[in-house]
Amino acid sequence: AMTSTAVPELDTAADSAAGVLAFARDRRAVADAAEADLLRAASAWAVLYPAESIGEAVRFGDTPVPVAGEGAPLVAEFCVAEFAAAVGLPTETGKAYLGEALELRHRLPRTWARVHSGDLPAWRARRIARATIALPPAAAGFVDDQVAGFAHRIRPSGVDRLVEEAIVRFMPEEARRRREVAADGRHVHVHTGQVSFEGTVWVEAEVDLADALD
């Protein structure tokens, strides 16, 4: 883990513009390293308390819970609340955080490796993990293979497109269901009750791509 023994100070009245930016870059690097450490800690914590750890020694009522996608290990329910409390998060938010860590470690290994190497901010990796949790293992692996090389600059819309491609490739029934839902939403509405002074009306529509291009 990266540590900073000498913390620089910022005096905005005395520092030059270049000095302020240098200070900001330093603090950003420290914050990124700390976030990566926290993500690794979340993964390590979940590994310490897998579903198999639930036994007579654990409080009655604890159950194994899924926090990441299919193929990632289940975790003991009690460990979720303990981790969340330790890092100052609501329990559900802490559960999601643990899920993202396990999703990366077990189902997005190439993206996870970039977090480990320090060249991918944890928040970017977590955003990708959130998008793949609902996918089957093969689809998540496809996204990982496609996105890992440029995960440091991909936008949310790019992740969404990769997820959609993975659904088409590996989840044909889900892709068909989504097409049917989208088709149900097609419409054309002509606002004849709202006529402008120039005698024009507003028209809005949700149509198939081919119709839109025509």
Disulfide bonds with the S-S distance in Angstrom:
none
